[in-house]
């Protein structure tokens, strides 16, 4: 049974990827405790109101746009806060003498009285927060540095530059010739790798007969690699009418590179008498491009409709 100490916190373990979540979690903890601290002093005050109240005690009056810039909030978020504060009768507005359409925000007498009550609370908060953050890796210093980096170039802008670079790198790689190699499977490890590829493809095809590999001892198996990484597999076995290809499967990320064609060519290089495949209808055109021709009418087996197709390059 897992104890609390052994419980894995995946968000913490995810490192830098979850920095936004962890900052939000930290902020929520500070907000909840701050609210309780205000109540302990007999003050009804929401910590989310703090940036507006604190700013207006030093800079007043301010337009909504000026206030939004000061506290670093988006315009809609600032308006939402101002509506709450107006309902609490902590702010009021004046008409700008130079522009009657513009509202200038000021603190009310009630707000100034509240600020005086909150100053001792703020002193306590400063001491506690300093104790929490002024350690070897100062949180406040790190926040200042990170915000400065964001001012120089935003998160999205940096991400888009990186995405563009990755696209170019991928395009350059795709223009390089692929190192496809096909080898007979002669080891238990090789059979396990081929089996893993088949299982992956079977989940996509819902058990299409084309991908069902034979476990008969007389089957010959092949494994294709791209730059030494497993990419596809194929097998054939001798039947009364020739050599039947089974278990032809190529992993999604390696499709379109010629892996399937390389597997078929490797089998053909062995010069068996005849080899054929039972092709499901969606793959008939692909096999025709590979050099297969349909023999006879459309047939049906448990996996669905198919054509018998014989290799005739």
Helices and strands as residue ranges (DSSP letters): G 4-6, H 10-13, G 15-18, H 19-40, G 47-49, H 50-56, E 62-63, H 64-71, H 75-87, E 91-96, E 99-107, H 109-133, H 139-152, H 155-174, E 180-184, H 188-205, G 209-211, E 220-226, E 229-239, E 242-250, G 252-254, H 259-268, E 275-280, G 281-283, H 284-289, E 292-301, E 304-311
